[in-house]
Amino acid sequence: MKKLILFGDSNTYGYDPRGFLGGRYPEDVRWTTHVKTALKDSYEIVEEGMNGRMLPELGYGLFTTVIQGLSREDVFVMMLGTNDILLTNHPNVDDTLQRLDSILSYVSKNCLATFILIAPPYISALDQEMQLYHDCSVKMNEGYMKLAKAHNIKAIDAGCWNIEMGYDGVHFSIEGHKHFAKSLIEVLEEIL
């Protein structure tokens, strides 16, 4: 059966920000499960979400191994970048976009599957400190869409979807997972 890989960070993993130690939302809450249910007759859905994941380094690793193992019938959906901005005191969008440019160049040459880039929902500006990260996420998404167009890669700007976040302003709420899944399924059905 054709594969649809959902490759991302903690929001793809289903991180639940409500708990002190941060667990995982139940399977029926996670957006990946909604996608799996909607497309189960057409694709084997492979969830590859990991807390803290940043844009991958090129070279030997999970990203390049999976990309090289896909066929023309498969689909690879990647939503990353939030941690590249968030996990630093001085976020540098230009560095993030340079890394993405290299990744998309690699994908253009090495990926037989349909590759879909998702520019992630914006980090919420909950306070003055978070405003910087929000502004960087908006700038990053603009850059993502330009780079995707330059590399002829299908791309979705999920920043426009107004996804509800949990109290931390970074991770999807339960309602956010539902809304994200519904929006993504609609776009995937158009693309695929």
Solvent accessible surface area in square Angstrom, and as a share of the most:
residue,aa,sasa,rsa
1,M,155,0.69
2,K,72,0.30
3,K,78,0.33
4,L,0,0.00
5,I,7,0.04
6,L,1,0.00
7,F,6,0.02
8,G,0,0.00
9,D,6,0.03
10,S,9,0.06
11,N,10,0.05
12,T,2,0.01
13,Y,62,0.24
14,G,0,0.00
15,Y,48,0.18
16,D,16,0.08
17,P,4,0.02
18,R,149,0.55
19,G,36,0.34
20,F,199,0.83
21,L,158,0.79
22,G,18,0.17
23,G,44,0.43
24,R,100,0.37
25,Y,2,0.01
26,P,76,0.48
27,E,97,0.43
28,D,102,0.53
29,V,22,0.13
30,R,23,0.09
31,W,3,0.01
32,T,0,0.00
33,T,22,0.13
34,H,59,0.26
35,V,0,0.00
36,K,68,0.29
37,T,83,0.48
38,A,51,0.40
39,L,16,0.08
40,K,124,0.52
41,D,123,0.64
42,S,50,0.32
43,Y,20,0.08
44,E,80,0.36
45,I,18,0.09
46,V,39,0.22
47,E,48,0.22
48,E,45,0.20
49,G,19,0.18
50,M,101,0.45
51,N,70,0.36
52,G,37,0.36
53,R,24,0.09
54,M,82,0.37
55,L,7,0.04
56,P,22,0.14
57,E,138,0.62
58,L,69,0.34
59,G,44,0.42
60,Y,218,0.83
61,G,27,0.26
62,L,82,0.41
63,F,6,0.02
64,T,9,0.05
65,T,74,0.43
66,V,29,0.16
67,I,1,0.00
68,Q,118,0.52
69,G,64,0.62
70,L,11,0.06
71,S,52,0.33
72,R,177,0.65
73,E,115,0.51
74,D,12,0.06
75,V,3,0.02
76,F,0,0.00
77,V,2,0.01
78,M,0,0.00
79,M,5,0.02
80,L,0,0.00
81,G,0,0.00
82,T,11,0.06
83,N,12,0.06
84,D,9,0.04
85,I,0,0.00
86,L,43,0.21
87,L,105,0.52
88,T,49,0.29
89,N,126,0.65
90,H,156,0.70
91,P,22,0.14
92,N,73,0.37
93,V,7,0.04
94,D,85,0.44
95,D,64,0.33
96,T,1,0.00
97,L,31,0.15
98,Q,127,0.57
99,R,75,0.27
100,L,0,0.00
101,D,58,0.30
102,S,59,0.38
103,I,1,0.01
104,L,0,0.00
105,S,33,0.21
106,Y,36,0.14
107,V,4,0.02
108,S,61,0.39
109,K,161,0.68
110,N,59,0.30
111,C,22,0.13
112,L,97,0.48
113,A,11,0.08
114,T,42,0.24
115,F,11,0.05
116,I,0,0.00
117,L,0,0.00
118,I,0,0.00
119,A,0,0.00
120,P,7,0.04
121,P,8,0.05
122,Y,58,0.22
123,I,2,0.01
124,S,32,0.21
125,A,45,0.35
126,L,99,0.49
127,D,83,0.43
128,Q,165,0.74
129,E,124,0.56
130,M,30,0.13
131,Q,75,0.33
132,L,88,0.44
133,Y,17,0.07
134,H,44,0.20
135,D,70,0.36
136,C,15,0.09
137,S,3,0.02
138,V,41,0.24
139,K,101,0.43
140,M,1,0.00
141,N,0,0.00
142,E,98,0.44
143,G,9,0.08
144,Y,0,0.00
145,M,63,0.28
146,K,149,0.63
147,L,33,0.16
148,A,1,0.01
149,K,172,0.73
150,A,85,0.66
151,H,45,0.20
152,N,144,0.74
153,I,22,0.11
154,K,96,0.41
155,A,30,0.23
156,I,12,0.06
157,D,31,0.16
158,A,0,0.00
159,G,5,0.05
160,C,90,0.54
161,W,38,0.13
162,N,128,0.66
163,I,15,0.08
164,E,94,0.42
165,M,29,0.13
166,G,16,0.16
167,Y,163,0.62
168,D,36,0.19
169,G,0,0.00
170,V,13,0.07
171,H,26,0.12
172,F,0,0.00
173,S,16,0.10
174,I,60,0.31
175,E,92,0.41
176,G,0,0.00
177,H,0,0.00
178,K,102,0.43
179,H,70,0.31
180,F,0,0.00
181,A,2,0.01
182,K,130,0.55
183,S,16,0.10
184,L,0,0.00
185,I,27,0.14
186,E,89,0.40
187,V,37,0.21
188,L,0,0.00
189,E,103,0.46
190,E,146,0.66
191,I,50,0.26
192,L,79,0.39
